[in-house]
C-alpha cells in the first residue's frame, strides 16, 4: 500500500464521512440490534478525529496570526452551519422540544441545549466540535500534549461513567429517564467533553501520522478486527451481567477501533471524482436526518407495529435526506446562500 498524499487522505475522509452518515441514521432509527449497535457508534468519534486532523494539518507551517485566522474561519463556518439548520428546522424543534411551553424554564433548557446538548435534533455534534476545538487550540498554546492527554483521559472517564459504565456511580437505576433532570443537564457523551477526547486524538494523529504510514492494510485490518472483537466482548459483558447504564453511547474500545479505521482510510489512495459532493451530502444527511425521521414516524404511526418498520423508517429517512441534499447542492450553484447548509 503506497503512502497517500494529503489531498488523497481528505478524499478518503469525505467518502468515509458519507458512509458514516448512514451509520448515524442507523443509530437514531434503531435499525440494528443491541450487539451490532456498538459498531455504528464509531461514526461520531471518527467525525471528530477526521475534522481535528484536517484542522491541525492546516495549522502546520503557519505563524500564530495565521493560525488564529484559521481557527476563526473554522468556528465561523460551523456556527453558520448550525444557525442555518436551526432556522430551517425551528418549527419541528419548537413542537418537539416545547421550549415556549415551559416559561422561563424553556429559555434555560434552550441555553443548556445550545451549549452542551442539541437544539434541533443531533445538533450537539456541531457545537461540541466548535467548543472542543477551541478549548484544545487554547490549551495547546500553554500546555504540552502529555498534560492535555491527562485532561482528555479525565473527560473520557466522565463520558464512560455517564454512559455504559454509569452503574459504577449509580447502583440502582430503576428508571433511567427519571434519573436525569427534566430541564436538561450536561450529558458528557453528547457534548464537547466527548468531542475533546477525539479531537485530541486527531491532533496527535496529525503530528505522528508519518509513523503509522508504515502500517500496511493487512496489519491495520488485523488491528481493526481485534478492536471489533473486544468491542463485542465489552457489549456482551455489559449485557450478560445486566449492568444498569444511562445510555450506550460510549465504549472503551471505540478508541482503538476509531484510530485504526482512521489509519486505514488515511493510508488509502483513492480516486474519487465526486468527493466534495459526498462530503456536502454527508453534512446535509447528518443535520437533517433526525427531523425527517420524526416526521416519518408521525406520518406512518399506524404502521408502528409493522415487523420491518425500522428498516422502512431507515430507508425512507436516507432516501428523503439524499434527495433533499442533492437538491440543495444543485440549487446552491445558482443560489450561493444555500451553501451555508453544508
NORDA-V433243 format. One record per helix or strand of 2 or more residues. SS is the DSSP state (@ for helix, = for strand). FROM is the first residue (numbers start at 0). LEN is the number of residues. If there is no record, write none. Layout:
ss=SS from=FROM len=LEN
ss=SS from=FROM len=LEN
This chain:
ss=@ from=5 len=23
ss=@ from=33 len=7
ss=@ from=41 len=18
ss=@ from=63 len=25
ss=@ from=89 len=8
ss=@ from=98 len=3
ss=@ from=103 len=13
ss=@ from=123 len=19
ss=@ from=144 len=17
ss=@ from=165 len=3
ss=@ from=176 len=3
ss=@ from=187 len=3
ss=@ from=191 len=21
ss=@ from=216 len=24
ss=@ from=253 len=13
ss=@ from=274 len=25
ss=@ from=300 len=3
ss=@ from=308 len=23
ss=@ from=335 len=6
